[in-house]
Amino acid sequence: MALGVVGAVVLCSGCQDPADEAAAETYVPAAAVATTADLVTTGAADPAGGGVADDVAVDQFGVVTPDDADSVTQVPDALAEDPNQPAVAPETARGGDDVVLNVVDDGDRAASPVIEVDQPFVSVGFTWPAGSADSPALQARARALDGSWSDWFELEASDAEPDAGTHESGAEVRSGTDPLWVGESDAVQIATVGDAADAVPVDDVRLVTVAVPETSTVSVDDVAWSQPGYVSRSTWGARAPTCTLDTATSIQAAVVHHTAGPNSYSTKAQAMAQLRADQAYHMDARGWCDIGYNFVVDKWGNVYEGRAGSANGAVIGVHASGFNTSTVGISVLGCYGGCSSNATLPAAAVKAVARVAGWRLGAYGVDPDSTITFNNGSSVKTMPAIIGHRDVASTTCPGDNAYAQLAAIRSAAATYVPPVTGVVYRAHVADHGWLGWQRQGSAGTTGQSRQVEAVQVKTSGLPAGIGIQCQAHSASIGWRSWVGSGSTCGTTGKGLRLEALRLRLTGSGSGSYDVWYRVHVADIGWMGWTRNGGEAGTEGLSLRIEAVQVTVTAAGAEAPGGTGSASNRSINYRSHAAGLGWLGQQGDGTLSGTTGQSRRLEAVKIWLPYAQKWSGSVQCSAHTARIGWMPYVGAGKTCGTTGQSRQLEAVKIRLTGELAKHMDVWYRVHSANVGWSAWVKNGAVAGTQGKSLRAEAIEVVYLAKGADAP
């Protein structure tokens, strides 16, 4: 990928002194610069048609002065169909040349010569210093590789700027237009939309071209999509963010956009190429940390995760200034009103936008077809939960044809809200107090170094009689007593960080469900999922919990995500199964091995993933066919045999040192023809002896001394 700053369009008529322009900051893009040329307007033509007005100032490049009016070409139409006519374009500019908008017509419009770009590009846009009082009114056209010229496209100024207080708001960002996809091109020409005296009132305006970005080789974390048919960031070739992306406490509204580019893309690969180009423009020209939209939808209804993490939290995008925080920005690839294509929003795209909006809003308890009160810190606005960009900004986005579909999108989105079952929960955060109730998302904050001090958890939609209890480990206190549904688990008003927690379901019927939870811990990040009384967080490390996620599944269902290392008091293990070899890491009571496949376990490995508060470790002894009991082995060592076709029949697991005084290790084995054994602990036998019955699976849990059996 290459991004070229083709030039800086500078109008000096407002300069107090030509030297003022010399102070303009030199722009060095993060990506390779393809070509650079300085584009300088000559100022307005004389109203009488007599060339350059006398008050045109000299810019720092010294290209045009009040004495060199002969350099301006006066033509009837500066936007002539063929820019190579000698009367229209007296010269051609290449990268590195000084280029002047020196073709002025009877309508006082000024155009540049043809700008030859050394490396083919696919998108163009304009940027200018953030905070400028005005924005330029400019248009552009591009020459395709076959020599044909596109129509002229006006590039509308985008209102998208980072919200105050986010990481990006402190970066060296630039204002700008949205990028315009032009397809593979090798030349560009720009012009003012109207009178050149009024069209470019901003200093340091730059024309940017973006070359076709190749698929990224940067490793990015994929989201385990809970919905089918979504395209992950790694699939479309996203680059990794350049900063820690901020997250809000909830999502309250969805903002619908269009990218305002052409609708002529004909394959999914072309759609993904546009995404990569838009991300490059947002990051390298605008100075943002990632693509601005949370999600992008193409005309066939494919949905792409945009900004990293948007599928799993309230990630703050850059898509609607003042309304980025607590909204999800969904942009449809193409133009759906106000552009030359003026296409109707396809039914597949309507459905896809509705599906994303319903999913993300529903995860935070918002009815997509409702009216909400939105407070962005500077104003309070009553509005639908799903709005168009134009509802909160001076723009035509998402185009008249897409905007007309918003009622249908709201109605459809309500059918895609996740079922209200399981639990709702909220967090008490330092300097914020109690945040909003969550259903599936993150309760708390990440990237803000704020500690969670307490949580409240309630059942929602589970059968009557099922409750939930919570136990908190608070700084300076340790483990507190279990509290019931909706009660404060932790402390408030004492400034004490929550360090770990446990959750469990209670009551008749609770055995039909598992409660899963995980925590985001300072200096560690998201830890693994654990369930049904397992410990999530850390103890003895003085690390704060910053966010919590909770969900309920049917008993025995797969974990919502990775289960390794849910706590510094987690226990991890993996098993070696016949015909499969070593299986993946499991932890905290999740199944390792197989059931229903008649596969023997041959060995296991067990270890503690984090530093412990007390000295000691974990050991394992295996009862193996034709051998019997084997000696205890230490943490991470092979307990059993491999490569000998010997079935594991039973195990004993124990703790050593001070750990054994404070912790219990519980475990059970699934044996052929028997099923699951009872839970046992601390060196007792799990499995069978003398019956030649193979062990097929194992589960292990690590709990505080005296805690109830799993």
N, C-alpha and C positions, 0 to 999 in steps of 0.2 A: 504494500500500500504506500502511495506517496501523495502528499498533500502539498500543493503549490500555492504560495501567496503570490498571485499574479501581479498584484500591485496595490498601491495605496492611492485612492482617489481623494484629492485634497482640494478644497475650495478655499482660497486665501482671501476672498473679498472681506472676510470678517477679521483678518489678522491685524493686530496693532502694528506689528513690525514684521518684515520678512523673516527676521531671525527667530520669531516665535515658532515657526514651523520646524526649525532645526532641533528644537527640544523634543519633537515627537519621538516616542519610544520605538526603537527598531523591533519588529516582530520576528521572532524565530520560532517556527512551528515545531511541535514535538516530533513530527514525522519528517522524512526527507523532503526538502524543498525542490519541486520540479522546475520551477522557473519564476523569476521575479522581475517585474517591470513596474515602474512608478507611473500611475495614471493621474494626470493633473488636469482639472477642468480649466478651460480658458476663461471662464466667466460667461456672462450672457452676451449674445450678439446685440449690437446696437438695434434699438427698436426700428430704426429706419433702414436696417439692413446694411449698415455701413461697416461691419466687422466687429472687433472687440470693443466693449465699452471702455472708456478712459480710466475708470476706477479699478480695473483689474489689478490685483496685487501680485507680486512676484513670490512664488513659493520657494522652498529651500533648494529645489532641484535646478532652478534657473532656466526652465524650459521655455516658459512664456513670459514676456515682459510687456509693459505698455507700449514698447517701441517695436514689437515684432508682430504686429497684426497681420503681416503678410503670410505668417505661418498658418493662419486660419483659412480653411476652405469653405466658401459659402455655397450651399447647394439648396435646391428646392426641397429635397427630402433626405434627411440624414439617416432614415431607416430604409433606404433603398433595398430592393430585393436582392440585388447583386452588389455586395460590399466591395467587390474588386474593381468596379468601374473607376477609372482614373479620376473622374470628377468627384467621386465620393470618398475614396480612400487613397490619398496621395502617397501614402507610405504604408508599409507593413511592419509591425513591431514583433520582435522576438524576445525571448526571455533575456532579461538584463538590460533591455533598451528602456529609455525614458519614453513613455507613451502619453500623448496628450489627447484629450477629448477635443479634437481640433477640426471636426467637421460639423458646422453649424448650419441649420436650415431656416426656412422662413418662419417656422413655428418656434424659433429660439431653442430647439432641441440640439444637444451636442452629443456626438458619437465619437467613439475611438476608431482608430484603424483596426484592421484585423490583427489579433494577437495570436501568433503562432506558439503553441505550447509543445515543448519538446517531447513530453510523455503523454500518451493518450489519457484522457480523463473521462469521468462519467457524471460528475456533479459540479455545479457552480453555486456560489453564494457570495454574499457581501457581509463583511463585519466592520464594526467601528467601536470606538472606546465605550465601555460600559459607563452609564451615567450621563451620556450625552443628552442634551435637552431635545434634540431633533434627530430624525433618522432620514437617510437619503432615499429619494425616489428614483430608482434605477431599474433598467431592464437589460436583459442579455439574450443573446442567441448563440448557438454553437454550430460548428461545422462538423458533420459526421465524417467518418473515415472515407466514405465514398465521394466526398466533396460537396454533398448537398447541405444546405443550411436549414436549420430549424426555424420555426416561427419565433417572433420576439415574445419573451415572457417577462412580465413585471415580477420582480422578487419583493414580496411583501415583508415588511419588517415584522419579526417575531417578537411577541411579548415575553417569551419564555426566558426567565432569569432565575437563578437559584434563590430559594427563600432565605431570608435573613436568619442567621444563626446556624446554618448548615455549613459543612466543611467547604462546599463549593463557593459559598458566598464570600469567603475570605481569600479565594484564589484569584489569579489574574485572568478573570473571564472577560469576554468581549460580547457586546451586543451584536445582533446580526439578523439576517433573514433566515428563513428555513432553506435548507439546501434544495436545489432543483436538479432532478435527475434528467440528464440529456442524452444518455446512451454514450457509447464510445465515440469520442470526438477528439480533434487535434487542434482546433482553433476556436476562439471566442471573440465576440465583439460586444461592447456595452454601450449604453446610451442613457441619457436622461429621459424621464417619462414626459416631462413637460419643459417649461422654461428653465434653461440651465441656471439662471440666476437664483431660482428657488429650489431646484431639485436636489442639490447636494450641499446642504448647509452645515455639514459635519466634517471636521478635519479627520485625517487619518482613516479614511474609508478604504478597505482592501477587498479586492476581488480574489476569491479563493477557488481553486479547482481541486477536485479530489480524483485521483487515479483509481482504477479498479482495485479495491483491496483484496488481496489473496486471503484464503481461509487462514485464520489465526492458528498458530501452533502453540500459543500460550495455554497452559493448563488452567481450566476454569472449573469451579465446583458446579456440578449439575444438580438440579432439583429433582427429587423423586416425585414426578407429577402425579397428583391424585386424580387427574382427569385424563382421558385418552385423547390422542390426536394433537398434542401440543409439541412444539418444536423447541428443543433446549438451546441454550446459548452456544454450547459447543458444536451443535449440529449446524447452526447457521454461521459459525465462525466468529463469534464475538471475541473481542479483546478483553482482557481482565481490567477491572476498574483501576484507576490510578490513585484512588484515595479510599478511605473507609466511608462507605455510603451511609447516610443518616437514615434512621427509621423513625416513624411516628408511633404514637401509642395505639392508634386505630386507623381504620379506613372509614370515612364517613360519606364519601361521594365518589362518583366516577365521572371523568371528563373525557368526552369523545372528540377526537381530532381526525383530520386527514393530513397526509404528508404533502398534499398539493402538487405532487409530481404526476407524470404521465401514467395512464392506465394501460399502456401498451405492453407491459411485461407479459410474457407468454408461458413462462415455466416457473416452477418453484425455485429453481436455481437462480433465475434472474431476480426474483423477489428477495432472496437471501443476499444477493450481491448488492441490491439497493440498501438493505439493512446495514451491511458492512460499510457502505459509503456514507450513510447517514451517521453511523456511530463515529466514523473517522472525522466527519465535519464537526459533530458535537464536541468531540474530545480535543481535536487538534486545531480547529479554527475558533470555536467558542470557548475553549478552555475548561469544559466540564469534565467530570471524572468518568463518565460513561454515557451511553446513549440516554437521551432525556426521557423517552417514553417508557412506561412500565411494561406495556404489551403492544405488539403490532399485529394487525390482522390483514391478510391479503384478500384480493377480490374473490378467491375461491373458498374463503372461510378458514384457511389455515391460521393458527394462532402461534405467535412467536414470543417467547419471553424476551422482554427488552432489558431494562435495567436489572443488573444482577440482584438476585434475591427476591424479586417481586412476586414470585410464585409462593413464597413461604413467609411473607411478612409485609408490614406497612412501609415499604421502602419509599423514601421521598424522591420523586423524580424531578425533572426540570421540563415542564410542559405548559404550565399556566401560572404566570407570576402571581404570587400572593395566594395561590390555591394549589401549590404543589404538595404541601404538608397535609396528610390525612385524606388524600385523594389518590385514585389510581388513574393514570393517564393511558388511554387506549387509542391508538392511532391506526386508521385504515390506510393502507398503502395505495396511493393514487389521489386523483382529484375528483370531487363529487359536488361540483358547483363553483362558479366563479373562475373557471379555467377554460382553456380551449377545448378540453375533452368533455367537460360538463356531464360526466357519466352518472347514471343512476346507481345507487348503492345496491349491489346484488343481494338477493335474499340470503345467500350463504354467508355473506359478510355481516348482515344484520343479525343472523343467528349467532355467529361467532362473537360479536361484540357483546350481545346479550348474555352469552354463556360466561364470558370472562367477568362481566360486571356483576352478574348474579353470584358467581362463585366467590369473588373477592369481597363484595359487600356483605353477602350472607355470612361469610366467615367472621365478620365483626358485628353481627346482629342487626344489620341495616336492611330494611325492606327496599329493594330496588325501585319499587313503584310508589314510593312514599315521598312526602315533602319533608325536608329537614331544615334545621336552623344551623348554619355554618358560621363559625366564628374563627376568622383567620388572624386574630390578634389586633387588627386595625379596623375591622368592620364586622358587622353581623348581617348575614344574608339569608333570607328564607328562599329556598330553591328546591327543585326536584333532586332526588338522590343521584340521578343520572342527567347530566347537562352536556351541552355543546360548549366548545371552547369560547364561542362568541358570547355566551352568557356571562362570562367573567372577564372579557377582554374586548378591546376594539379591533375585531378581526372578522373575516367572513368564515373562518374555520368552524365547523368541518365541511363547509359548502352547503348550499341550499338543499340539495338533494339528500345529503346525509342527515342534515338537521331535521328534515321533514320525517325521518324515520325514527326519531328519538322516542316518540310515544310507543311505537311498536317494540323498540328495544327495551323500554322499561317494563312493558307488559310481559315480554318473553323472559327477561332477566329474572322476574319473580319466580318463574318455574324452575330456575337453575340454582336456587338457593340451597346450600347443603342442608340435609335433614337436621332438625333441631333435636338431637338426641345426645345423651352423654352428660357433659358438664359445662358450666360457665364459670369463669374465674376472673379475678382482677388482682392487680398488684399495687401496693403502697410504696411509692418511690420517693427517695430523698429529694426535697425541694419541689416535688410535684404533688404529693399526697396520693389519694386514691385515683387511679386511672380507670378508664372505662372497662366494662365487662367484655370478655372475649369468649368466643366459642372454639375457634381453632387456631387463631393467630398467636402472636407473641404478646404476653402481658409483661410490661416493663419497657426498658429501653436497651439499645445496644449502641456502642460507639460514643456514648456520652459520659461514661465513667460515673454513672449514678447507681447507687445501691438500692436493691429491693429490701424493704424492711419487714414486710408482711405480705401475705396473700390471703384471699378468701376464695373458697371453692364451693360450688353448689351443684347438685345433680339437676339435670334438665332433660325431661323426656324419657327418663328411665321408668320402669314399672314402679308403682306405688310400693313403699316399704323399703326401697333401696336408698341408702344414704351414703355419705362420704365423710371421711375423717382426714385430718391433716396434722402432721407433727413437724415443728420447726426447730432448727438448730440456729440459735442467735448468738452473735458475738457477745462475749463476756458472760453468757448465761449457759450455753450448751443446749442440750435437748430439752425442750419444753413438753408439757403434757399434750396428749392428743386432744384436738378440738373438733366439734361437729360441723355439719354442713352450714356454710355461710358465716361461720365464726372467724375471728381474726387469728390467723396462724402466724405468729411472730410478734413483733412489737410495733407500736407507733408512738411518736413523740419522744423517743429516747435516743434517736440517732444510732441505733444498733443495726448493723447489717445482718441480713439473712444469709447463712452460709450453706445450709443444706435443708432438705425437706423430705418427708415421706407422705404418701397418700395411700388410702385403702378404702374400698367399698365395704359397706356394712349392710346387714339386714337380710331378710328372706329374698332369695333370688339373686343375691350379689355374686354368687358363684358362677353365674352364666356370663359374667362380664369381666374384662380386665381394665383397670385404669392405668394408662401409660402417661409418663411425664418425663420432662427433661428440663435442664436449667442452663442458662448462659452465664458463665463465670468469668470474672476479670482475669486476664492473662491466659485464659484457656480457651474461651469461646464456648460454643454449644457442646455440651457433653452428651453422652449416649442416652438413649431412652431406657428407662427402667419401669417396673410395674409393681402394683399390689404390695406396697410396703417397703420396696427397695429404696435405698438411699440415693438421692440425687443431689449432687453438690460436693462440697469438700468439708473436711473437719480437721482442725489443727493446722491449717495453712493460712488462716486470716485472709481469705479471698471472698469477696462479696458476690452474691448472686445479683445479676443485672436484669434477667428476664426469665420467664417461665412459660412452658407450653404444656397443655394437658389434653388428653383425648380418651375416649372410652371405646373399646372394641369388644366383639364377642370373645368369650373365653377361648384361649388357644389360638386366636388369629395372629397373623404376622404383626411384628412391631411396626410402628409408623415410619421408622428409620433405623439407623445403626444403633445397636445396643451395647457396644463396647464402651467401657469407661464412663459409666453414668456418675461415678463418684470416685473420690480418691480412696474410698473404702469399697470400690467395686472389685469384683473378681472376674477375670477373663479366662476363657477356656476354648479349646478347639478339639475336635476328635478326628481320628483316622478311621475311615470306613472302607470296608472291602469294596474294591472296584471303583472307588472314588478318590482314595488317598486322603490327604489332609484337607478338611473342610475349613470354611472361613471362621474367623473369630466370633465368638458369642460372649455374652456376659449377663450377670444378674438375673439368672433364672430362665433365660431363653434356651430353647432346645438346640442341642448340638448332636448331630447324627441324623438318623432317618427312622421313620415308623411306617409300617405297612409295605416295606420293600424287601423284607427278609435279608437285610444287609447286616453283617456283623460289625460291631465296633472292634477295633484291634488295639487302639491306644488312645490316650487323651493327654493333653498338656494343660496345666492350670497355673495361673500367675496373678499377681496383684499389680495393676497398671501404674499406680501412683505411689509416691513416698508415703509412708504410714506414720501415724502419730507415735506408735510404739514399735519397739524392735521385734523382729521375728519375721516369719514368712509362712508359706503354705507348702505342704508335702502331700504326695499321693502314692498309694500302693495299689497294684493291680493283681486280681486273681485271673490267671490266663489258662486257657485249655492246655492240658498236658504238662503244665508247669506248676500250677497252684499259685500261692501268694508270692509275689515278687517284693524285693526290698523297697522301702519308701524312696522316692526320688524328689528332688527339690523343685522349686518354682520354674516353670517353663521347660522342664525335662520330660522326655517321653515316658509315660506311665503305661506300660504294656509292651507290645512288640509291633514291629512293622516288617513287612517282607517275609514273614514266616507263616502266613495264613492261619494264625492262631486267634481264636475269638476271645475277646475280653468278656468275662462273666460277672465280675463284681469289682467294686472299688472301695477303698477307705481313704478319706481325705482328712487332714488335720492341720491345725495351726501350731506354730512354735513360738517360743519366747514370750515376751510381754503381750503380743497379740492374742495369744490363747487365753489370757486373763480377762480380756476386754471384748473379744469378738467371738462369734460362733460361725462356723462354716457348715451350711446345710446343703444336702445333695440328694438326688434320687436317680434311679436308673430305669430305663424301659427295657424289659427282657422279653425275648420271644416266648409266646404262649402264656405269658403272665401279664404283660403290660407294665404300667408304672408301679414301682415299689413305693412304699411309704417314705416320706422325707425323714432322713436321719442326719446326725451331725457329729462333728468332732471325732473322727476315727471309727465310727460305727460302720458296719457292712451294709452297702447298698447293692442289690443284685442278688445272684444265686451262687451257691457253692455245691458241687457234687451232683448237679442235675444236668450238666452239659447244655445249659441254655445260654445262648448268646445274648450279650448286651447289645442294644441297637441305638440307644440314645441316652443322653445324660443332661441334667440341669443342675446348676450350682448357684447358691445364693450366700452372701456374706453379710451377716447382720450383727447388731450390737448384742453383747452378752445378755442372755435371758430373754431376748425378743421372741415373739411367737413364731412358730414354724410357718413357713410360706403357705 
